[in-house]
């Protein structure tokens, strides 16, 4: 088997797995979404607080 085809096959399998993963594990996906939302809220709150004090973190 050609190495190029093998790498393409791995990519297609990974892409397919990401597509079906939400259907297989809906509870976990909701959990991860909630974690992402909470992290984003925390990050934005910190950025707002930094903006009010006049400091900016990078």
PQR file of N, CA, C, O and H, with PARSE charges and radii, in Angstrom:
ATOM      1  N   UNK A   1       0.836  -1.182   0.000 -0.4000 1.5000
ATOM      2  CA  UNK A   1       0.000   0.000   0.000 -0.0000 2.0000
ATOM      3  C   UNK A   1       0.880   1.244   0.000  0.5500 1.7000
ATOM      4  O   UNK A   1       1.897   1.294   0.692 -0.5500 1.4000
ATOM      5  N   UNK A   2       0.497   2.208  -0.751 -0.4000 1.5000
ATOM      6  CA  UNK A   2       1.244   3.455  -0.860 -0.0000 2.0000
ATOM      7  C   UNK A   2       1.089   4.271   0.427  0.5500 1.7000
ATOM      8  O   UNK A   2      -0.003   4.366   0.988 -0.5500 1.4000
ATOM      9  H   UNK A   2      -0.329   2.167  -1.313  0.4000 1.0000
ATOM     10  N   UNK A   3       2.196   4.854   0.879 -0.4000 1.5000
ATOM     11  CA  UNK A   3       2.171   5.631   2.123 -0.0000 2.0000
ATOM     12  C   UNK A   3       1.201   6.801   2.028  0.5500 1.7000
ATOM     13  O   UNK A   3       0.516   7.117   3.001 -0.5500 1.4000
ATOM     14  H   UNK A   3       3.083   4.776   0.422  0.4000 1.0000
ATOM     15  N   UNK A   4       1.137   7.440   0.879 -0.4000 1.5000
ATOM     16  CA  UNK A   4       0.251   8.575   0.679 -0.0000 2.0000
ATOM     17  C   UNK A   4      -1.211   8.151   0.870  0.5500 1.7000
ATOM     18  O   UNK A   4      -1.974   8.853   1.533 -0.5500 1.4000
ATOM     19  H   UNK A   4       1.694   7.183   0.089  0.4000 1.0000
ATOM     20  N   UNK A   5      -1.599   7.030   0.304 -0.4000 1.5000
ATOM     21  CA  UNK A   5      -2.965   6.534   0.456 -0.0000 2.0000
ATOM     22  C   UNK A   5      -3.269   6.165   1.902  0.5500 1.7000
ATOM     23  O   UNK A   5      -4.379   6.381   2.388 -0.5500 1.4000
ATOM     24  H   UNK A   5      -0.979   6.460  -0.235  0.4000 1.0000
ATOM     25  N   UNK A   6      -2.278   5.611   2.581 -0.4000 1.5000
ATOM     26  CA  UNK A   6      -2.473   5.223   3.973 -0.0000 2.0000
ATOM     27  C   UNK A   6      -2.750   6.448   4.838  0.5500 1.7000
ATOM     28  O   UNK A   6      -3.654   6.422   5.673 -0.5500 1.4000
ATOM     29  H   UNK A   6      -1.376   5.436   2.187  0.4000 1.0000
ATOM     30  N   UNK A   7      -1.987   7.514   4.650 -0.4000 1.5000
ATOM     31  CA  UNK A   7      -2.210   8.734   5.423 -0.0000 2.0000
ATOM     32  C   UNK A   7      -3.572   9.334   5.113  0.5500 1.7000
ATOM     33  O   UNK A   7      -4.253   9.802   6.025 -0.5500 1.4000
ATOM     34  H   UNK A   7      -1.252   7.535   3.972  0.4000 1.0000
ATOM     35  N   UNK A   8      -3.979   9.332   3.875 -0.4000 1.5000
ATOM     36  CA  UNK A   8      -5.299   9.830   3.497 -0.0000 2.0000
ATOM     37  C   UNK A   8      -6.402   9.011   4.145  0.5500 1.7000
ATOM     38  O   UNK A   8      -7.429   9.551   4.556 -0.5500 1.4000
ATOM     39  H   UNK A   8      -3.425   8.951   3.135  0.4000 1.0000
ATOM     40  N   UNK A   9      -6.188   7.720   4.233 -0.4000 1.5000
ATOM     41  CA  UNK A   9      -7.165   6.841   4.882 -0.0000 2.0000
ATOM     42  C   UNK A   9      -7.299   7.150   6.358  0.5500 1.7000
ATOM     43  O   UNK A   9      -8.405   7.140   6.897 -0.5500 1.4000
ATOM     44  H   UNK A   9      -5.353   7.281   3.899  0.4000 1.0000
ATOM     45  N   UNK A  10      -6.184   7.425   7.016 -0.4000 1.5000
ATOM     46  CA  UNK A  10      -6.230   7.779   8.441 -0.0000 2.0000
ATOM     47  C   UNK A  10      -6.981   9.083   8.632  0.5500 1.7000
ATOM     48  O   UNK A  10      -7.731   9.237   9.595 -0.5500 1.4000
ATOM     49  H   UNK A  10      -5.285   7.433   6.577  0.4000 1.0000
ATOM     50  N   UNK A  11      -6.783  10.022   7.716 -0.4000 1.5000
ATOM     51  CA  UNK A  11      -7.475  11.303   7.816 -0.0000 2.0000
ATOM     52  C   UNK A  11      -8.983  11.102   7.646  0.5500 1.7000
ATOM     53  O   UNK A  11      -9.782  11.664   8.394 -0.5500 1.4000
ATOM     54  H   UNK A  11      -6.173   9.897   6.933  0.4000 1.0000
ATOM     55  N   UNK A  12      -9.354  10.300   6.660 -0.4000 1.5000
ATOM     56  CA  UNK A  12     -10.776  10.058   6.420 -0.0000 2.0000
ATOM     57  C   UNK A  12     -11.418   9.365   7.609  0.5500 1.7000
ATOM     58  O   UNK A  12     -12.543   9.698   7.982 -0.5500 1.4000
ATOM     59  H   UNK A  12      -8.705   9.843   6.052  0.4000 1.0000
ATOM     60  N   UNK A  13     -10.729   8.413   8.206 -0.4000 1.5000
ATOM     61  CA  UNK A  13     -11.262   7.715   9.368 -0.0000 2.0000
ATOM     62  C   UNK A  13     -11.423   8.686  10.531  0.5500 1.7000
ATOM     63  O   UNK A  13     -12.445   8.658  11.218 -0.5500 1.4000
ATOM     64  H   UNK A  13      -9.815   8.142   7.903  0.4000 1.0000
ATOM     65  N   UNK A  14     -10.435   9.543  10.761 -0.4000 1.5000
ATOM     66  CA  UNK A  14     -10.522  10.527  11.842 -0.0000 2.0000
ATOM     67  C   UNK A  14     -11.652  11.504  11.607  0.5500 1.7000
ATOM     68  O   UNK A  14     -12.369  11.863  12.541 -0.5500 1.4000
ATOM     69  H   UNK A  14      -9.605   9.565  10.203  0.4000 1.0000
ATOM     70  N   UNK A  15     -11.817  11.931  10.387 -0.4000 1.5000
ATOM     71  CA  UNK A  15     -12.895  12.855  10.041 -0.0000 2.0000
ATOM     72  C   UNK A  15     -14.250  12.188  10.259  0.5500 1.7000
ATOM     73  O   UNK A  15     -15.176  12.804  10.788 -0.5500 1.4000
ATOM     74  H   UNK A  15     -11.235  11.640   9.628  0.4000 1.0000
ATOM     75  N   UNK A  16     -14.358  10.943   9.854 -0.4000 1.5000
ATOM     76  CA  UNK A  16     -15.605  10.202  10.031 -0.0000 2.0000
ATOM     77  C   UNK A  16     -15.898  10.013  11.517  0.5500 1.7000
ATOM     78  O   UNK A  16     -17.046  10.153  11.940 -0.5500 1.4000
ATOM     79  H   UNK A  16     -13.606  10.443   9.424  0.4000 1.0000
ATOM     80  N   UNK A  17     -14.888   9.699  12.306 -0.4000 1.5000
ATOM     81  CA  UNK A  17     -15.081   9.502  13.745 -0.0000 2.0000
ATOM     82  C   UNK A  17     -15.611  10.775  14.391  0.5500 1.7000
ATOM     83  O   UNK A  17     -16.504  10.704  15.236 -0.5500 1.4000
ATOM     84  H   UNK A  17     -13.956   9.585  11.962  0.4000 1.0000
ATOM     85  N   UNK A  18     -15.084  11.937  14.015 -0.4000 1.5000
ATOM     86  CA  UNK A  18     -15.574  13.193  14.571 -0.0000 2.0000
ATOM     87  C   UNK A  18     -17.028  13.417  14.198  0.5500 1.7000
ATOM     88  O   UNK A  18     -17.785  14.001  14.973 -0.5500 1.4000
ATOM     89  H   UNK A  18     -14.359  11.995  13.329  0.4000 1.0000
ATOM     90  N   UNK A  19     -17.424  12.962  13.026 -0.4000 1.5000
ATOM     91  CA  UNK A  19     -18.802  13.125  12.577 -0.0000 2.0000
ATOM     92  C   UNK A  19     -19.757  12.274  13.402  0.5500 1.7000
ATOM     93  O   UNK A  19     -20.818  12.751  13.804 -0.5500 1.4000
ATOM     94  H   UNK A  19     -16.809  12.488  12.396  0.4000 1.0000
ATOM     95  N   UNK A  20     -19.391  11.012  13.661 -0.4000 1.5000
ATOM     96  CA  UNK A  20     -20.311  10.120  14.367 -0.0000 2.0000
ATOM     97  C   UNK A  20     -20.178  10.193  15.880  0.5500 1.7000
ATOM     98  O   UNK A  20     -21.054   9.705  16.594 -0.5500 1.4000
ATOM     99  H   UNK A  20     -18.529  10.625  13.334  0.4000 1.0000
ATOM    100  N   UNK A  21     -19.112  10.785  16.382 -0.4000 1.5000
ATOM    101  CA  UNK A  21     -18.864  10.800  17.815 -0.0000 2.0000
ATOM    102  C   UNK A  21     -20.009  11.463  18.588  0.5500 1.7000
ATOM    103  O   UNK A  21     -20.392  10.974  19.651 -0.5500 1.4000
ATOM    104  H   UNK A  21     -18.400  11.181  15.802  0.4000 1.0000
ATOM    105  N   UNK A  22     -20.552  12.552  18.078 -0.4000 1.5000
ATOM    106  CA  UNK A  22     -21.653  13.231  18.755 -0.0000 2.0000
ATOM    107  C   UNK A  22     -22.860  12.316  18.894  0.5500 1.7000
ATOM    108  O   UNK A  22     -23.554  12.353  19.910 -0.5500 1.4000
ATOM    109  H   UNK A  22     -20.241  12.948  17.215  0.4000 1.0000
ATOM    110  N   UNK A  23     -23.110  11.511  17.898 -0.4000 1.5000
ATOM    111  CA  UNK A  23     -24.262  10.608  17.950 -0.0000 2.0000
ATOM    112  C   UNK A  23     -24.037   9.473  18.931  0.5500 1.7000
ATOM    113  O   UNK A  23     -24.986   8.997  19.553 -0.5500 1.4000
ATOM    114  H   UNK A  23     -22.546  11.481  17.073  0.4000 1.0000
ATOM    115  N   UNK A  24     -22.797   9.033  19.080 -0.4000 1.5000
ATOM    116  CA  UNK A  24     -22.513   7.910  19.958 -0.0000 2.0000
ATOM    117  C   UNK A  24     -22.475   8.311  21.425  0.5500 1.7000
ATOM    118  O   UNK A  24     -22.859   7.523  22.290 -0.5500 1.4000
ATOM    119  H   UNK A  24     -22.026   9.420  18.574  0.4000 1.0000
ATOM    120  N   UNK A  25     -22.017   9.524  21.719 -0.4000 1.5000
ATOM    121  CA  UNK A  25     -21.834   9.957  23.098 -0.0000 2.0000
ATOM    122  C   UNK A  25     -22.492  11.316  23.343  0.5500 1.7000
ATOM    123  O   UNK A  25     -21.788  12.285  23.629 -0.5500 1.4000
ATOM    124  H   UNK A  25     -21.704  10.164  21.017  0.4000 1.0000
ATOM    125  N   UNK A  26     -23.819  11.416  23.240 -0.4000 1.5000
ATOM    126  CA  UNK A  26     -24.467  12.728  23.376 -0.0000 2.0000
ATOM    127  C   UNK A  26     -24.293  13.346  24.767  0.5500 1.7000
ATOM    128  O   UNK A  26     -24.163  14.565  24.883 -0.5500 1.4000
ATOM    129  H   UNK A  26     -24.390  10.629  23.008  0.4000 1.0000
ATOM    130  N   UNK A  27     -24.288  12.523  25.828 -0.4000 1.5000
ATOM    131  CA  UNK A  27     -24.126  13.061  27.176 -0.0000 2.0000
ATOM    132  C   UNK A  27     -22.747  13.690  27.348  0.5500 1.7000
ATOM    133  O   UNK A  27     -22.611  14.780  27.903 -0.5500 1.4000
ATOM    134  H   UNK A  27     -24.393  11.533  25.734  0.4000 1.0000
ATOM    135  N   UNK A  28     -21.740  12.991  26.869 -0.4000 1.5000
ATOM    136  CA  UNK A  28     -20.375  13.513  26.965 -0.0000 2.0000
ATOM    137  C   UNK A  28     -20.233  14.805  26.154  0.5500 1.7000
ATOM    138  O   UNK A  28     -19.567  15.748  26.583 -0.5500 1.4000
ATOM    139  H   UNK A  28     -21.850  12.105  26.418  0.4000 1.0000
ATOM    140  N   UNK A  29     -20.856  14.836  24.998 -0.4000 1.5000
ATOM    141  CA  UNK A  29     -20.776  16.023  24.154 -0.0000 2.0000
ATOM    142  C   UNK A  29     -21.430  17.218  24.855  0.5500 1.7000
ATOM    143  O   UNK A  29     -20.895  18.326  24.818 -0.5500 1.4000
ATOM    144  H   UNK A  29     -21.396  14.070  24.649  0.4000 1.0000
ATOM    145  N   UNK A  30     -22.575  17.000  25.486 -0.4000 1.5000
ATOM    146  CA  UNK A  30     -23.226  18.082  26.232 -0.0000 2.0000
ATOM    147  C   UNK A  30     -22.348  18.546  27.386  0.5500 1.7000
ATOM    148  O   UNK A  30     -22.239  19.742  27.657 -0.5500 1.4000
ATOM    149  H   UNK A  30     -23.010  16.101  25.516  0.4000 1.0000
ATOM    150  N   UNK A  31     -21.725  17.587  28.060 -0.4000 1.5000
ATOM    151  CA  UNK A  31     -20.818  17.907  29.161 -0.0000 2.0000
ATOM    152  C   UNK A  31     -19.652  18.775  28.684  0.5500 1.7000
ATOM    153  O   UNK A  31     -19.303  19.769  29.320 -0.5500 1.4000
ATOM    154  H   UNK A  31     -21.814  16.615  27.839  0.4000 1.0000
ATOM    155  N   UNK A  32     -19.061  18.387  27.565 -0.4000 1.5000
ATOM    156  CA  UNK A  32     -17.935  19.145  27.026 -0.0000 2.0000
ATOM    157  C   UNK A  32     -18.380  20.531  26.558  0.5500 1.7000
ATOM    158  O   UNK A  32     -17.646  21.505  26.722 -0.5500 1.4000
ATOM    159  H   UNK A  32     -19.345  17.580  27.048  0.4000 1.0000
ATOM    160  N   UNK A  33     -19.567  20.624  25.981 -0.4000 1.5000
ATOM    161  CA  UNK A  33     -20.093  21.925  25.573 -0.0000 2.0000
ATOM    162  C   UNK A  33     -20.274  22.830  26.779  0.5500 1.7000
ATOM    163  O   UNK A  33     -19.927  24.010  26.728 -0.5500 1.4000
ATOM    164  H   UNK A  33     -20.164  19.833  25.848  0.4000 1.0000
ATOM    165  N   UNK A  34     -20.817  22.288  27.867 -0.4000 1.5000
ATOM    166  CA  UNK A  34     -21.027  23.090  29.077 -0.0000 2.0000
ATOM    167  C   UNK A  34     -19.689  23.543  29.671  0.5500 1.7000
ATOM    168  O   UNK A  34     -19.571  24.676  30.137 -0.5500 1.4000
ATOM    169  H   UNK A  34     -21.099  21.329  27.909  0.4000 1.0000
ATOM    170  N   UNK A  35     -18.685  22.663  29.656 -0.4000 1.5000
ATOM    171  CA  UNK A  35     -17.355  23.038  30.144 -0.0000 2.0000
ATOM    172  C   UNK A  35     -16.781  24.165  29.296  0.5500 1.7000
ATOM    173  O   UNK A  35     -16.191  25.108  29.823 -0.5500 1.4000
ATOM    174  H   UNK A  35     -18.781  21.743  29.277  0.4000 1.0000
ATOM    175  N   UNK A  36     -16.956  24.062  27.977 -0.4000 1.5000
ATOM    176  CA  UNK A  36     -16.452  25.097  27.084 -0.0000 2.0000
ATOM    177  C   UNK A  36     -17.153  26.428  27.363  0.5500 1.7000
ATOM    178  O   UNK A  36     -16.507  27.476  27.411 -0.5500 1.4000
ATOM    179  H   UNK A  36     -17.435  23.296  27.550  0.4000 1.0000
ATOM    180  N   UNK A  37     -18.465  26.385  27.544 -0.4000 1.5000
ATOM    181  CA  UNK A  37     -19.235  27.603  27.810 -0.0000 2.0000
ATOM    182  C   UNK A  37     -18.794  28.240  29.119  0.5500 1.7000
ATOM    183  O   UNK A  37     -18.611  29.455  29.186 -0.5500 1.4000
ATOM    184  H   UNK A  37     -18.990  25.534  27.505  0.4000 1.0000
ATOM    185  N   UNK A  38     -18.624  27.435  30.154 -0.4000 1.5000
ATOM    186  CA  UNK A  38     -18.180  27.965  31.450 -0.0000 2.0000
ATOM    187  C   UNK A  38     -16.782  28.572  31.352  0.5500 1.7000
ATOM    188  O   UNK A  38     -16.520  29.631  31.922 -0.5500 1.4000
ATOM    189  H   UNK A  38     -18.773  26.447  30.100  0.4000 1.0000
ATOM    190  N   UNK A  39     -15.897  27.906  30.636 -0.4000 1.5000
ATOM    191  CA  UNK A  39     -14.534  28.419  30.467 -0.0000 2.0000
ATOM    192  C   UNK A  39     -14.552  29.744  29.703  0.5500 1.7000
ATOM    193  O   UNK A  39     -13.823  30.675  30.045 -0.5500 1.4000
ATOM    194  H   UNK A  39     -16.111  27.045  30.173  0.4000 1.0000
ATOM    195  N   UNK A  40     -15.381  29.818  28.680 -0.4000 1.5000
ATOM    196  CA  UNK A  40     -15.479  31.052  27.898 -0.0000 2.0000
ATOM    197  C   UNK A  40     -16.044  32.198  28.742  0.5500 1.7000
ATOM    198  O   UNK A  40     -15.571  33.331  28.651 -0.5500 1.4000
ATOM    199  H   UNK A  40     -15.973  29.061  28.403  0.4000 1.0000
ATOM    200  N   UNK A  41     -17.050  31.902  29.559 -0.4000 1.5000
ATOM    201  CA  UNK A  41     -17.614  32.924  30.452 -0.0000 2.0000
ATOM    202  C   UNK A  41     -16.549  33.424  31.425  0.5500 1.7000
ATOM    203  O   UNK A  41     -16.428  34.626  31.662 -0.5500 1.4000
ATOM    204  H   UNK A  41     -17.435  30.982  29.633  0.4000 1.0000
ATOM    205  N   UNK A  42     -15.772  32.484  31.989 -0.4000 1.5000
ATOM    206  CA  UNK A  42     -14.718  32.850  32.932 -0.0000 2.0000
ATOM    207  C   UNK A  42     -13.654  33.714  32.256  0.5500 1.7000
ATOM    208  O   UNK A  42     -13.203  34.717  32.809 -0.5500 1.4000
ATOM    209  H   UNK A  42     -15.871  31.508  31.795  0.4000 1.0000
ATOM    210  N   UNK A  43     -13.265  33.302  31.047 -0.4000 1.5000
ATOM    211  CA  UNK A  43     -12.249  34.048  30.312 -0.0000 2.0000
ATOM    212  C   UNK A  43     -12.731  35.461  29.990  0.5500 1.7000
ATOM    213  O   UNK A  43     -11.974  36.422  30.124 -0.5500 1.4000
ATOM    214  H   UNK A  43     -13.632  32.487  30.598  0.4000 1.0000
ATOM    215  N   UNK A  44     -13.976  35.586  29.571 -0.4000 1.5000
ATOM    216  CA  UNK A  44     -14.515  36.906  29.253 -0.0000 2.0000
ATOM    217  C   UNK A  44     -14.645  37.778  30.496  0.5500 1.7000
ATOM    218  O   UNK A  44     -14.391  38.981  30.440 -0.5500 1.4000
ATOM    219  H   UNK A  44     -14.591  34.805  29.463  0.4000 1.0000
ATOM    220  N   UNK A  45     -15.038  37.180  31.613 -0.4000 1.5000
ATOM    221  CA  UNK A  45     -15.144  37.935  32.859 -0.0000 2.0000
ATOM    222  C   UNK A  45     -13.767  38.455  33.278  0.5500 1.7000
ATOM    223  O   UNK A  45     -13.642  39.599  33.714 -0.5500 1.4000
ATOM    224  H   UNK A  45     -15.244  36.202  31.659  0.4000 1.0000
ATOM    225  N   UNK A  46     -12.741  37.622  33.148 -0.4000 1.5000
ATOM    226  CA  UNK A  46     -11.382  38.051  33.475 -0.0000 2.0000
ATOM    227  C   UNK A  46     -10.933  39.174  32.544  0.5500 1.7000
ATOM    228  O   UNK A  46     -10.295  40.131  32.984 -0.5500 1.4000
ATOM    229  H   UNK A  46     -12.842  36.692  32.794  0.4000 1.0000
ATOM    230  N   UNK A  47     -11.264  39.059  31.261 -0.4000 1.5000
ATOM    231  CA  UNK A  47     -10.882  40.092  30.297 -0.0000 2.0000
ATOM    232  C   UNK A  47     -11.599  41.405  30.616  0.5500 1.7000
ATOM    233  O   UNK A  47     -11.001  42.477  30.527 -0.5500 1.4000
ATOM    234  H   UNK A  47     -11.783  38.282  30.904  0.4000 1.0000
ATOM    235  N   UNK A  48     -12.874  41.322  30.987 -0.4000 1.5000
ATOM    236  CA  UNK A  48     -13.616  42.533  31.357 -0.0000 2.0000
ATOM    237  C   UNK A  48     -13.028  43.180  32.601  0.5500 1.7000
ATOM    238  O   UNK A  48     -12.885  44.401  32.667 -0.5500 1.4000
ATOM    239  H   UNK A  48     -13.360  40.451  31.059  0.4000 1.0000
ATOM    240  N   UNK A  49     -12.685  42.352  33.591 -0.4000 1.5000
ATOM    241  CA  UNK A  49     -12.092  42.873  34.825 -0.0000 2.0000
ATOM    242  C   UNK A  49     -10.742  43.534  34.524  0.5500 1.7000
ATOM    243  O   UNK A  49     -10.431  44.594  35.066 -0.5500 1.4000
ATOM    244  H   UNK A  49     -12.801  41.360  33.537  0.4000 1.0000
ATOM    245  N   UNK A  50      -9.954  42.910  33.667 -0.4000 1.5000
ATOM    246  CA  UNK A  50      -8.645  43.465  33.307 -0.0000 2.0000
ATOM    247  C   UNK A  50      -8.824  44.782  32.551  0.5500 1.7000
ATOM    248  O   UNK A  50      -8.058  45.725  32.747 -0.5500 1.4000
ATOM    249  H   UNK A  50     -10.206  42.049  33.226  0.4000 1.0000
ATOM    250  N   UNK A  51      -9.822  44.840  31.703 -0.4000 1.5000
ATOM    251  CA  UNK A  51     -10.078  46.051  30.943 -0.0000 2.0000
ATOM    252  C   UNK A  51     -10.473  47.192  31.887  0.5500 1.7000
ATOM    253  O   UNK A  51     -10.071  48.337  31.677 -0.5500 1.4000
ATOM    254  H   UNK A  51     -10.444  44.074  31.543  0.4000 1.0000
ATOM    255  N   UNK A  52     -11.247  46.887  32.912 -0.4000 1.5000
ATOM    256  CA  UNK A  52     -11.679  47.910  33.868 -0.0000 2.0000
ATOM    257  C   UNK A  52     -10.523  48.431  34.686  0.5500 1.7000
ATOM    258  O   UNK A  52     -10.504  49.606  35.051 -0.5500 1.4000
ATOM    259  H   UNK A  52     -11.573  45.957  33.083  0.4000 1.0000
ATOM    260  N   UNK A  53      -9.550  47.574  34.983 -0.4000 1.5000
ATOM    261  CA  UNK A  53      -8.392  48.005  35.776 -0.0000 2.0000
ATOM    262  C   UNK A  53      -7.297  48.591  34.888  0.5500 1.7000
ATOM    263  O   UNK A  53      -6.337  49.180  35.385 -0.5500 1.4000
ATOM    264  H   UNK A  53      -9.566  46.619  34.686  0.4000 1.0000
ATOM    265  N   UNK A  54      -7.443  48.431  33.589 -0.4000 1.5000
ATOM    266  CA  UNK A  54      -6.471  49.017  32.672 -0.0000 2.0000
ATOM    267  C   UNK A  54      -5.317  48.097  32.334  0.5500 1.7000
ATOM    268  O   UNK A  54      -4.357  48.540  31.703 -0.5500 1.4000
ATOM    269  H   UNK A  54      -8.223  47.953  33.185  0.4000 1.0000
ATOM    270  N   UNK A  55      -5.372  46.822  32.733 -0.4000 1.5000
ATOM    271  CA  UNK A  55      -4.330  45.865  32.373 -0.0000 2.0000
ATOM    272  C   UNK A  55      -4.878  44.905  31.332  0.5500 1.7000
ATOM    273  O   UNK A  55      -6.067  44.585  31.325 -0.5500 1.4000
ATOM    274  H   UNK A  55      -6.152  46.462  33.245  0.4000 1.0000
ATOM    275  N   UNK A  56      -4.004  44.455  30.463 -0.4000 1.5000
ATOM    276  CA  UNK A  56      -4.409  43.509  29.423 -0.0000 2.0000
ATOM    277  C   UNK A  56      -3.432  42.344  29.471  0.5500 1.7000
ATOM    278  O   UNK A  56      -2.216  42.539  29.467 -0.5500 1.4000
ATOM    279  H   UNK A  56      -3.038  44.714  30.469  0.4000 1.0000
ATOM    280  N   UNK A  57      -3.979  41.118  29.518 -0.4000 1.5000
ATOM    281  CA  UNK A  57      -3.096  39.939  29.489 -0.0000 2.0000
ATOM    282  C   UNK A  57      -3.080  39.387  28.086  0.5500 1.7000
ATOM    283  O   UNK A  57      -4.080  39.452  27.371 -0.5500 1.4000
ATOM    284  H   UNK A  57      -4.966  40.960  29.522  0.4000 1.0000
ATOM    285  N   UNK A  58      -1.942  38.842  27.691 -0.4000 1.5000
ATOM    286  CA  UNK A  58      -1.832  38.267  26.348 -0.0000 2.0000
ATOM    287  C   UNK A  58      -1.486  36.838  26.431  0.5500 1.7000
ATOM    288  O   UNK A  58      -1.348  36.175  25.403 -0.5500 1.4000
ATOM    289  H   UNK A  58      -1.130  38.789  28.273  0.4000 1.0000
TER
END
